[in-house]
Amino acid sequence: QPVQRVHDEVEFAINCYRYHTPAGMDMEKEVQGEDRLNLELQCIKQALVKQFDL
């Protein structure tokens, strides 16, 4: 049960980041490939840390 909740939160954070962050949209134009993926993962990580107070 808790695992599912975390999964849902992760999914939510990723979707929020991808679709609702202006910075995310700007980033897409400038950064491509692996760099972009790393940047995206970093942003998602930050969103999760904030959400869970890790």
C-alpha positions as CSV (number, residue, x, y, z in Angstrom):
1,Q,0.0,0.0,0.0
2,P,2.6,2.6,1.0
3,V,4.7,1.6,-2.1
4,Q,1.7,2.3,-4.3
5,R,1.2,5.7,-2.7
6,V,4.9,6.6,-3.4
7,H,4.5,5.3,-7.0
8,D,1.5,7.6,-7.4
9,E,3.3,10.5,-6.0
10,V,6.3,9.9,-8.3
11,E,4.0,9.7,-11.3
12,F,2.3,12.9,-10.2
13,A,5.5,14.7,-9.7
14,I,6.8,13.7,-13.1
15,N,3.5,14.8,-14.8
16,C,3.5,18.1,-13.0
17,Y,7.1,18.7,-13.9
18,R,6.6,17.7,-17.6
19,Y,3.4,19.6,-18.3
20,H,3.1,22.5,-15.9
21,T,6.6,23.8,-15.4
22,P,7.5,26.7,-17.7
23,A,11.2,26.0,-17.0
24,G,10.6,22.5,-18.3
25,M,9.3,23.9,-21.6
26,D,12.2,26.3,-22.0
27,M,14.6,23.6,-21.3
28,E,13.3,21.4,-24.0
29,K,14.4,23.8,-26.7
30,E,17.9,24.3,-25.4
31,V,18.9,20.9,-24.1
32,Q,18.7,17.6,-26.0
33,G,19.5,14.0,-25.5
34,E,21.2,12.7,-22.4
35,D,21.8,16.1,-20.9
36,R,18.1,16.9,-21.1
37,L,17.3,13.6,-19.4
38,N,19.7,14.2,-16.6
39,L,18.3,17.7,-16.1
40,E,14.8,16.4,-16.1
41,L,15.7,13.7,-13.5
42,Q,17.3,16.3,-11.3
43,C,14.2,18.5,-11.4
44,I,12.0,15.5,-10.6
45,K,14.3,14.6,-7.7
46,Q,14.0,18.1,-6.3
47,A,10.2,18.0,-6.6
48,L,10.1,14.7,-4.8
49,V,12.4,15.8,-2.0
50,K,10.2,18.8,-1.5
51,Q,7.1,16.7,-1.5
52,F,8.3,14.1,1.0
53,D,10.7,16.3,3.1
54,L,13.5,13.8,2.5
